[in-house]
Amino acid sequence: REHRIEVLEKQAIEKGMKGTEARKQARSLAAYCIPFQAVTWVMMAINIRSWKNMLLQRMNKYAHPEFRYLCEAYFWPMLLEEAPLLAQDLQVVGGELEKND
């Protein structure tokens, strides 16, 4: 198992990632390959402050790739469509979500 993670970490470093970022990416990709992949349904009840905090944490380059995809493809557009006034203090810059100053 460790050998595979080391190979993935080397690949991440070759792509320009450094240190912790490369290790996190390698472990994240290794976890993806574990045979626990299955289709599932998710139902969430979340307040707007927590929703925005989740998006800010998960729409960045350090987030798990699949969760980042969910936020970018589903959760962020859903917030913009359902409550655009509540998203006014947020903006996507360079593919990452940030608070407006």
Secondary structure, DSSP 4 states (H G I P E B T S, - for coil): -HHHHHHHHHHHHHTT--HHHHHHHHHHHHHHHSTT-----------HHHHHHHHHHHSSTTS-HHHHHHIIIIIHHHHHHH-GGGGTTEEEETTEEEE--
